[in-house]
Amino acid sequence: MMSEKMLKKITVAKSAKGKREDSADLVAVERPLTLFVNDFELVTMICSPDAYLELAVGFLISEGMIGSFSDIQNYICQEEEGLIRFALKMEPEKRKESFLRRNLASCCGRGSANFYFINDAREMKPLENSPEVVLLKQIELLHEMEEAAEIFRKTGGVHNAALAGDSLIVRFEDIGRHNAVDKIIGYSCLHRISLQDKSLLLSGRISSEMVIKAARAGIPAIISRAAATDLAITMAEELNILLAGFVREGKATIYTQFSRVIM
């Protein structure tokens, strides 16, 4: 989805073969978005200024704070102020202190937060009745996603994610790859899209966080142009999620759930 709010024109100096040339250039815009849950300031995310509600709802789902939109009593979205306030019908089972401790650790490349993600995975049940995936069709749709990535093409400064079935259903670009995925999940929730037979398409690497998000949303397959990490592969195998990476030029590396792949 293209939004002019996500672009800013600036003047830059370019160097080529020792010569300077001033010119106009486009860069990706980033803005803070603060989420309040039951009058508690939960988190401030840095994101592209687009689809704030989708991002916030997807974040709450992928963090295990809600299971569906019906868990939300009401909300106030103040886009210009960068604020969204949620009133949930019940206090989240995940304690706020534990959530904040994990995210403080996540600020440093997320490496020290693996403990919390591993515990998240252990709390979840494997997906059931996951469908087969026609790999060549997913490769085609991933290419279609990349061709539609206007913000990336103009700035080189965003990540891309899409939801796919027999065709592309929805696509988002964001400065944060986690944000792009949360927007997919939030959009699916708001539009009541069943995810049991869908695939999550990514432009970046498949990390453990991506697997957790897909599992919580009920998405049984992740297809990416980039590689998967070891923890992502381990978690995906335990949760019955198909992972395929290095999807390019008609080729792919399948990491998990080999029997579900139709070549």
For each residue, the residues with C-beta under 8 A, 3 or more apart:
1: 50 51 170 171 172 173
2: 6 150 151
3: 6 48 49 50
4: 7
5: 29 49 50
6: 2 3 28 29 48 49 50 151 158 173
7: 4 26 27 28 29 151 154 155
8: 26 27 28 29
9: 24 25 26
10: 24 25 26 27
11: 22 23 24 25
12: 22 23 24 25
13: 20 21 22
14: 20 21 22 23
15: 18 19 20 21
16: 19 21
17:
18: 15
19: 15 16
20: 13 14 15
21: 13 14 15 16
22: 11 12 13 14
23: 11 12 14
24: 9 10 11 12
25: 9 10 11 12
26: 7 8 9 10 154 155
27: 7 8 10 155 157
28: 6 7 8 48 151 155 157 158 175
29: 5 6 7 8 48 49
30: 46 47 48 49 175
31: 46 47 48 49 82
32: 44 45 46 47 82
33: 44 45 46 47 52 55 56 82 83 84
34: 41 43 44 45 82 83 84
35: 41 42 43 44 45 56 59 60 84 86
36: 39 40 41 42 83 84 85 86
37: 40 42 60 65 86 88 92 96
38: 86 87 88 91
39: 36 85
40: 36 37 96
41: 34 35 36 44
42: 35 36 37 96 99
43: 34 35 59 99 100 103
44: 32 33 34 35 41
45: 32 33 34 35 55 59 176 179
46: 30 31 32 33 175 176
47: 30 31 32 33 52 55 174 175 176 179
48: 3 6 28 29 30 31 151 158 173 174 175 176 179
49: 3 5 6 29 30 31 52 79
50: 1 3 5 6 172 174
51: 1 54 55 172 183 186 187
52: 33 47 49 55 56 77 79 82 84
53: 56 57 75 77 84 186 190
54: 51 57 58 172 182 183 184 186 187 190
55: 33 45 47 51 52 58 59 174 179 182 183 186
56: 33 35 52 53 59 60 75 77 84 86 186
57: 53 54 60 61 66 69 72 185 186 189 190
58: 54 55 61 62 181 182 183 184 185 186 187 189 213 217
59: 35 43 45 55 56 62 63 182 186
60: 35 37 56 57 63 65 66 86
61: 57 58 64 65 66 67 68 182 185 186 189 216 217
62: 58 59 181 182 185 212 213 216 217
63: 59 60 94 99 216
64: 61 92 93 94 120 123 216
65: 37 60 61 88 92 94 99
66: 57 60 61 69 71 72 88 92
67: 61 71
68: 61 71 189
69: 57 66 72 189 190
70:
71: 66 67 68 88 89 90
72: 57 66 69 75 86 87 88 89
73: 87 88 89
74: 86 87
75: 53 56 72 84 85 86 87
76: 83 84 85
77: 52 53 56 83 84
78: 81 82 83 84 85
79: 49 52 82
80:
81: 78
82: 31 32 33 34 52 78 79
83: 33 34 36 76 77 78
84: 33 34 35 36 52 53 56 75 76 77 78
85: 36 39 75 76 78
86: 35 36 37 38 56 60 72 74 75
87: 38 72 73 74 75
88: 37 38 65 66 71 72 73 91 92
89: 71 72 73
90: 71
91: 38 88
92: 37 64 65 66 88 95 96
93: 64
94: 63 64 65 98 99
95: 92 98 99
96: 37 40 42 92 99 100
97: 100 101
98: 94 95 101 102 116
99: 42 43 63 65 94 95 96 102 103
100: 43 96 97 103 104
101: 97 98 104 105 116
102: 98 99 105 106 113 116
103: 43 99 100 106 107 113
104: 100 101 107
105: 101 102 108 110 112 113 116
106: 102 103 110 112 113
107: 103 104
108: 105 111 112
109:
110: 105 106 113 114 207 209
111: 108 114
112: 105 106 108 115
113: 102 103 105 106 110 116 117
114: 110 111 117 118 208 231
115: 112 118 119
116: 98 101 102 105 113 119 120
117: 113 114 120 121 208 209 212 231 235
118: 114 115 121 122 208 231 235
119: 115 116 122 123
120: 64 116 117 123 124 212
121: 117 118 124 208 211 212 215 235 238 239
122: 118 119
123: 64 119 120
124: 120 121 212 215 216 239
125: 128
126: 238 239 240
127: 130 196 215 218 220 239 240 241
128: 125 240
129: 196
130: 127 196 220 221 240 241 242 257 260
131: 196 197 220 260
132: 260 261 262
133: 138 199 221 223 242 244 260 261 262
134: 137 138 262
135: 138 139 244 252 254 261 262 263
136: 139 140 250 263
137: 134 140 141 166
138: 133 134 135 141 142 164 199 201 221 223 244 247
139: 135 136 142 143 223 247 250 252
140: 136 137 143 144
141: 137 138 144 145 162 164 167 168 199 201
142: 138 139 145 146 162 164 201 223 224 225 247
143: 139 140 146 147
144: 140 141 147 148 168
145: 141 142 148 149 160 162 164 168 171 201 203
146: 142 143 149 160 203 225
147: 143 144
148: 144 145 168 171
149: 145 146 152 153 158 160 171 173 203
150: 2 153 154 173
151: 2 6 7 28 48 154 155 157 158 173
152: 149 155 156 157 158 159 160 173 203
153: 149 150 156
154: 7 26 150 151
155: 7 26 27 28 151 152 158
156: 152 153
157: 27 28 151 152 175
158: 6 28 48 149 151 152 155 173 174 175 180
159: 152 173 174 175 176 177 179 180 202 203 204
160: 145 146 149 152 171 172 173 180 202 203
161: 171 172 174 177 180 181 183 184 200 201 202 203
162: 141 142 145 168 169 170 171 172 184 200 201
163: 168 169 170 171 184 187 188 193 195 198 199 200 201 219
164: 138 141 142 145 167 168 169 198 199 200 201 223
165: 169 197 198 199
166: 137
167: 141 164
168: 141 144 145 148 162 163 164 171 201
169: 162 163 164 165 193 198
170: 1 162 163 184 187 188
171: 1 145 148 149 160 161 162 163 168
172: 1 50 51 54 160 161 162 180 183 184 187
173: 1 6 48 149 150 151 152 158 159 160 180
174: 47 48 50 55 158 159 161 177 179 180 183
175: 28 30 46 47 48 157 158 159 179
176: 45 46 47 48 159 179 180
177: 159 161 174 180 181 202 203 204 210
178: 181 182 209 210 213
179: 45 47 48 55 159 174 175 176 182 183
180: 158 159 160 161 172 173 174 176 177 183 184
181: 58 62 161 177 178 184 185 200 202 210 213 214
182: 54 55 58 59 61 62 178 179 185 186 213
183: 51 54 55 58 161 172 174 179 180 186 187
184: 54 58 161 162 163 170 172 180 181 187 188 200
185: 57 58 61 62 181 182 188 189 213 216 217 219
186: 51 53 54 55 56 57 58 59 61 182 183 189 190
187: 51 54 58 163 170 172 183 184 190 191 193
188: 163 170 184 185 191 193 195 198 217
189: 57 58 61 68 69 185 186 192 193
190: 53 54 57 69 186 187
191: 187 188
192: 189
193: 163 169 187 188 189 198
194: 197 198
195: 163 188 198 217 218 219
196: 127 129 130 131 218 220
197: 131 165 194 220
198: 163 164 165 169 188 193 194 195 219 220 221
199: 133 138 141 163 164 165 219 220 221 222 223
200: 161 162 163 164 181 184 210 214 219 221 222 223
201: 138 141 142 145 161 162 163 164 168 223 224
202: 159 160 161 177 181 205 206 210 222 223 224 225 226
203: 145 146 149 152 159 160 161 177 224 225 226
204: 159 177 224 225 226
205: 202 224 226 227 228 229 245
206: 202 210 211 222 224 226 227 228 229 232 243 245 255
207: 110 210 211 228 229 231 232
208: 114 117 118 121 211 212 229 231 232 235
209: 110 117 178 212 213
210: 177 178 181 200 202 206 207 213 214 222 232
211: 121 206 207 208 214 215 222 232 235 236 239 241 243
212: 62 117 120 121 124 208 209 215 216 235
213: 58 62 178 181 182 185 209 210 216 217
214: 181 200 210 211 217 219 220 222 241
215: 121 124 127 211 212 218 219 235 239 241
216: 61 62 63 64 124 185 212 213
217: 58 61 62 185 188 195 213 214
218: 127 195 196 215
219: 163 185 195 198 199 200 214 215 222 241
220: 127 130 131 196 197 198 199 214 240 241 242
221: 130 133 138 198 199 200 241 242 243 244 257 260
222: 199 200 202 206 210 211 214 219 236 241 242 243 244
223: 133 138 139 142 164 199 200 201 202 244 245 247 252
224: 142 201 202 203 204 205 206 227 228 244 245 247
225: 142 146 202 203 204 245 246 247 248
226: 202 203 204 205 206 245 246
227: 205 206 224 245 246 253
228: 205 206 207 224 232 233 236 243 245 255
229: 205 206 207 208 232 233
230: 233 234
231: 114 117 118 207 208 234 235
232: 206 207 208 210 211 228 229 235 236 243
233: 228 229 230 236 237 243 255 256
234: 230 231 237 238
235: 117 118 121 208 211 212 215 231 232 238 239 241
236: 211 222 228 232 233 239 241 242 243 255 256 257
237: 233 234 240 256 257
238: 121 126 234 235
239: 121 124 126 127 211 215 235 236
240: 126 127 128 130 220 237 257
241: 127 130 211 214 215 219 220 221 222 235 236 256 257
242: 130 133 220 221 222 236 254 256 257 260 261
243: 206 211 221 222 228 232 233 236 254 255 256 257
244: 133 135 138 221 222 223 224 247 252 253 254 255 261
245: 205 206 223 224 225 226 227 228 252 253 255
246: 225 226 227 251 252 253
247: 138 139 142 223 224 225 244 251 252
248: 225 251
249:
250: 136 139
251: 246 247 248
252: 135 139 223 244 245 246 247
253: 227 244 245 246
254: 135 242 243 244 257 258 261
255: 206 228 233 236 243 244 245
256: 233 236 237 241 242 243
257: 130 221 236 237 240 241 242 243 254 260 261
258: 254 261
259:
260: 130 131 132 133 221 242 257
261: 132 133 135 242 244 254 257 258
262: 132 133 134 135
263: 135 136
